[in-house]
C-alpha cells in the first residue's frame, strides 16, 4: 500500500491562486467584458463574489464527501457507469483548459519574446517540465506552488510600486458614472465564471490534511487571487487607461514594459516574463495532473496510476498544437472569448456539480450509507494490522 | 538541503541571465542593426521614408575606424513595417528595434495622420511604447541628423537625456512617450500632443579652429509643443505658450520662470507646483477654474522690491500671480481659438466631475464647446526662499534692515 500524500491548506490555496492568476496575468479579460471601461477593477471585486457563488456546488460536494476522491464520489452518487460519464465530462473540460492554456502560453511566448522560434519548440519546452512535475505527483505540485505564487505576487507588487510615479488617478475616474448596475454584474458574472479553480480544490481536497478546512482553503486561495488580480487591473488601468489597455493582447506585460527608472531599472519586464513563464508551467502541470488523475479513474486499472497518463496527455496536446488551426491567434481569441470560455467553465464548475447535488438529494439515504461504508473500509485499511493473539499455554 | 540550494542558484542565475541583458535576440549584437532613433517621413507618392540612426557596431565585431558612433540609413516602403526592414537590401545585418529611443516625424507625416503608423507601433513585436515622439518642424526633416549631438553620441541619446533630466524642469517644451500619446488619444475629453524639434543654425563660429574641432553647423532646439486633433497635427505652441500645458497637464518641478514685475524681471525657480482644475456648471455650461500653487525660490531679482522683506514679498507675490495668470490664460485662449483642440483635458475633468453633463458635450466637445468655455486662472504663489543673500546685491547704501 502506497502512503497517501498530504497537502497543507496553503499549498492547495497556492495551487488555486497560481492557476487562476494566469488569466489576468496574461489576458486581463476583465478589461473587455462589460462595462469595459475605467470601472474594470470594480468588476474584479464583484466577480469574486460570483466566483464564490459558482464554486458553491463543488464546495458542498467536497465537504460532504471529504476523504473520498472524485472517482469514488461520483461513483457513489451516480453509480459506476454514471460516475465514469461524469469523470469523462470533467476530463474533457480539464483537457480543453490544458490545451487552450498551453496554446495560449506558447503563442504569447512567440508573440512577445521568441518570435522566431517555431511553435513546436516552445510547446516542447513547456511540456517537458510540466509533465515531469505532474508525474512526480500532487506533493511536488503543492511544494512548487508554494514557491511560484509568492514569486508571482512579489513581482506584481514590485511592478505596481515601480509604476506608481507614472500612474494617473484620472485614468480610473469617474467611478461608476459610465457603467450601469447591469453591465457591472454581467461583467462580474463573465469574469467570475472564468474562474474554474474550484475544480482544483475539488480534486486536491482528497489530499488535504484532515485538520485543514476545505472552506478555509478555498477562501485563502480566492483572497490571494482577488488581491493580486485587483493589483494587476489597477496598475494597468492607472498607467495605460482602459482604452489602450483593452487593445493589448497582454496588458500587464505592456504595463511592465513602461515602468522602470534610472540606469539600473531598465527593461525589467524580463522579471515579469520569468514569473509569468513559471506560473504558466504551474497552471499547466496542475491541469495535466488533474487530467491524468481523472483518466486513471475512468480506466480504473490498478496497474495504471495517474502518473502513467501524464505523458500521453502531454503528447496528445503536443500533436494538437501541431494542427494548423491551433497555431493561430484567431483560434485562441475564439476559444478564449468571453462567451465560449465562460460557458464551458460555467458548465463544468457549476452545472455538472449542481446536477450531482440534485441527484444526491434524491438518493441521499443510499449515498450516505455507501459513503459511510467506504470511509469505514478506508479507515480499516489505514489502521496498522493487529498483533496476532498469544498462544495459550498447553495449547488451550 | 543541497538540492534546495542548487534550485535556488538555478533560479537566481536564470533571473539574472534574463534580466541583465537588454538583448533578447538569439543573434550576437554584432549581427544586429540596432536603431536608436527613427525619422518617419512620406515622399510625394505617399510612401513611407524612414531614416534610421543605427549604432555603429561593425559586422565583424572589430572596433570602428571612424569617429562617428552612428550610421544613418534611409529605407522606403508602402508601409512602415516594410520600410523599416529595408526592402532595397542595403543593410547587411538583422534589424533590432527594441532599443529605439525616439520617433521623429516629419510635419508632412503628422499632418496626414498617424493612425496607420501607430497601428504598427502598437502591434509590431519589434516596436514598443516607450520611445519619445517628436515632430520635426524643419521643411527638410533629415536635417535633424546634421545637428550637434552636444554631450551625447547619438541624437536618440540627446532626447532621452534631455527628457529624463530636463523634462520636469522646463516650461518651454514637452517630452511625450508613445504610451502617453496613445493613452491621451483614447481618453475622452483630451487631445494629444507631441514634442517638437527645430534645427537652427549654430551661432557659434570658430573659424580659426581645426577642422575636426569645429562646432556643428546646426543645433537642435526642443522648445514648443505640437498640437494634435485626433491623429493629425493642427499646429504648434510657442515656447511661451507651452507653459500652460506644462502646468495643467504635466508635472513641473524646479522649473525656472521669469516674471515681469513693473517692467523689471524677477527670475525664480518653481520648486513645487500643484495644479487643481475645478468645473462648475453655470446655466448649463461648464466653467473651469485652474488654480496654480507655486512655491518659488528667487534666483535673480532685478526689481525694486526686496525679496527678503515680508511686505515687499507680499506685493511681489501679487504681481507675480497676476503676470503668470495672464500668461496661462492667454495661452489657453490661443489653443481654444486657433486650434480648437482640448490638449489640457478640460473635457476629461468635466467627464470626471460631471459625468452626466459630459454626455451632452462629448460629441462636439473640441469644435463647439471647448473654444467657448470660460477658463478662469488663479495663481497662488508663495516666495519661500530668497536665495543665499538677504538684500539685493550692489545696493551699498541701503537703509538698515527692518528686523
HADDOCK unambig.tbl for C-alpha pairs under 7 A between the chains (distance, minus, plus):
assign (segid A and resid 111 and name CA) (segid B and resid 125 and name CA) 6.67 0.50 0.50
assign (segid A and resid 112 and name CA) (segid B and resid 125 and name CA) 6.24 0.50 0.50
assign (segid A and resid 173 and name CA) (segid B and resid 352 and name CA) 5.61 0.50 0.50
assign (segid A and resid 174 and name CA) (segid B and resid 352 and name CA) 4.50 0.50 0.50
assign (segid A and resid 174 and name CA) (segid B and resid 355 and name CA) 6.97 0.50 0.50
assign (segid A and resid 177 and name CA) (segid B and resid 355 and name CA) 6.06 0.50 0.50
assign (segid A and resid 240 and name CA) (segid B and resid 183 and name CA) 5.80 0.50 0.50
assign (segid A and resid 241 and name CA) (segid B and resid 183 and name CA) 6.07 0.50 0.50
assign (segid A and resid 243 and name CA) (segid B and resid 186 and name CA) 5.16 0.50 0.50
assign (segid A and resid 243 and name CA) (segid B and resid 187 and name CA) 6.98 0.50 0.50
assign (segid A and resid 244 and name CA) (segid B and resid 182 and name CA) 6.67 0.50 0.50
assign (segid A and resid 244 and name CA) (segid B and resid 183 and name CA) 5.87 0.50 0.50
assign (segid A and resid 244 and name CA) (segid B and resid 186 and name CA) 6.50 0.50 0.50
assign (segid A and resid 258 and name CA) (segid B and resid 130 and name CA) 6.21 0.50 0.50
assign (segid A and resid 267 and name CA) (segid B and resid 22 and name CA) 6.85 0.50 0.50
assign (segid A and resid 268 and name CA) (segid B and resid 19 and name CA) 6.09 0.50 0.50
assign (segid A and resid 270 and name CA) (segid B and resid 18 and name CA) 5.83 0.50 0.50
assign (segid A and resid 270 and name CA) (segid B and resid 19 and name CA) 5.10 0.50 0.50
assign (segid A and resid 271 and name CA) (segid B and resid 15 and name CA) 6.79 0.50 0.50
assign (segid A and resid 271 and name CA) (segid B and resid 19 and name CA) 6.28 0.50 0.50
assign (segid A and resid 274 and name CA) (segid B and resid 15 and name CA) 6.98 0.50 0.50
